[in-house]
Amino acid sequence: MFALLPMLVAILGLVGLFQAFVTPAMLSKLFSGDALHDTLVGTLAGAVAVGQALISYILGGELLKEGISLYAVAAFILAWVSLGIVQLPAEAEVLGLRFTIWRNLLALIFTPLTAVATVWTLRAFS
């Protein structure tokens, strides 16, 4: 528990900053409520986000509290953990450029599809 304490404090600070600097008006301009648009915006936002996957879940919860659609939040979380736009150079160096391009291209294609399937599945069973 003590080993996780610094990360938990950082997460709480990040969520506090998120709530202070990102207003509901800003979010409503970015996310329209349209499933396709929100899924694509969530995918792009998650693709460029950097950090621990744990943080994406907390930010996703905060986005849901602000009224952002489940499509956007699911796409955001999936893209955060599967796409690595910022880490492309390091990944290419370690795993090879061809593999990196293919992995990210496939992740970019399947992230929105998986997000939509996730929302449909949740709605079917709720």
C-alpha distance (Angstrom), angle and dihedral (degrees) to the residues before:
residue distance angle dihedral
M1 . . .
F2 3.79 . .
A3 3.81 90.6 .
L4 3.81 90.1 57.5
L5 3.79 94.5 46.7
P6 3.84 96.9 89.4
M7 3.80 91.2 50.5
L8 3.80 92.4 47.9
V9 3.81 91.5 50.5
A10 3.81 89.8 49.0
I11 3.81 90.9 49.8
L12 3.79 92.1 50.5
G13 3.80 89.7 49.4
L14 3.80 91.7 48.9
V15 3.80 92.4 49.8
G16 3.80 89.5 49.0
L17 3.81 90.8 51.4
F18 3.80 90.0 46.6
Q19 3.79 91.5 53.5
A20 3.81 92.4 45.8
F21 3.79 99.2 47.0
V22 3.80 103.5 29.5
T23 3.77 108.6 64.6
P24 3.81 125.7 -163.2
A25 3.81 87.8 -113.5
M26 3.80 90.3 58.1
L27 3.79 91.1 49.2
S28 3.81 93.1 48.2
K29 3.82 89.4 54.0
L30 3.79 91.6 50.4
F31 3.81 97.4 43.0
S32 3.79 116.7 46.2
G33 3.79 101.0 -172.7
D34 3.81 91.2 -112.3
A35 3.81 109.3 127.3
L36 3.82 96.1 -137.5
H37 3.81 95.3 44.3
D38 3.79 93.7 44.9
T39 3.81 91.8 47.9
L40 3.80 92.1 52.4
V41 3.81 93.9 45.1
G42 3.81 90.9 47.4
T43 3.80 90.1 49.6
L44 3.79 93.1 51.0
A45 3.81 93.3 44.8
G46 3.79 91.9 50.1
A47 3.81 92.4 45.4
V48 3.80 92.8 60.6
A49 3.81 95.9 37.8
V50 3.77 117.0 106.2
G51 3.77 128.9 -158.5
Q52 3.76 145.8 65.6
A53 3.79 116.6 -28.6
L54 3.81 88.9 -126.3
I55 3.80 89.2 66.7
S56 3.82 91.6 55.1
Y57 3.81 90.5 59.4
I58 3.78 92.3 52.0
L59 3.80 92.8 45.9
G60 3.80 88.7 47.4
G61 3.80 90.0 55.1
E62 3.80 90.6 49.8
L63 3.82 90.6 49.5
L64 3.80 90.1 52.1
K65 3.82 89.6 51.0
E66 3.82 88.5 53.9
G67 3.80 90.5 55.5
I68 3.80 99.3 -102.3
S69 3.80 112.6 153.6
L70 3.77 121.7 -98.9
Y71 3.82 88.0 -122.8
A72 3.81 90.9 62.7
V73 3.79 94.8 43.4
A74 3.81 94.1 47.5
A75 3.81 90.9 48.7
F76 3.81 91.1 46.2
I77 3.80 93.7 52.8
L78 3.80 93.9 42.9
A79 3.80 92.6 48.9
W80 3.80 92.1 45.9
V81 3.81 91.9 57.2
S82 3.82 99.7 35.0
L83 3.81 106.7 33.8
G84 3.75 123.6 62.6
I85 3.78 110.6 -174.7
V86 3.80 93.1 153.0
Q87 3.80 92.6 45.5
L88 3.84 95.4 47.6
P89 3.82 96.3 109.4
A90 3.80 93.6 49.9
E91 3.79 92.8 44.3
A92 3.81 91.4 48.8
E93 3.79 90.4 50.5
V94 3.79 93.2 52.4
L95 3.82 102.7 33.7
G96 3.79 102.3 23.6
L97 3.78 131.7 -98.4
R98 3.80 96.9 -98.5
F99 3.81 93.5 52.1
T100 3.81 91.7 44.9
I101 3.80 93.6 51.7
W102 3.80 93.4 47.1
R103 3.79 94.0 45.6
N104 3.79 93.4 49.8
L105 3.80 93.5 42.9
L106 3.80 91.7 52.3
A107 3.80 91.3 44.5
L108 3.82 89.8 50.3
I109 3.81 90.6 52.6
F110 3.79 97.4 43.3
T111 3.81 99.5 40.0
P112 3.84 95.7 74.2
L113 3.80 91.1 41.2
T114 3.80 91.4 51.0
A115 3.81 91.4 46.4
V116 3.81 91.6 53.8
A117 3.81 91.5 45.2
T118 3.80 89.6 50.0
V119 3.80 93.0 52.9
W120 3.80 92.3 45.8
T121 3.81 90.9 49.3
L122 3.80 92.5 49.0
R123 3.79 91.0 49.3
A124 3.81 92.4 47.4
F125 3.80 92.3 55.6
S126 3.79 99.9 38.7
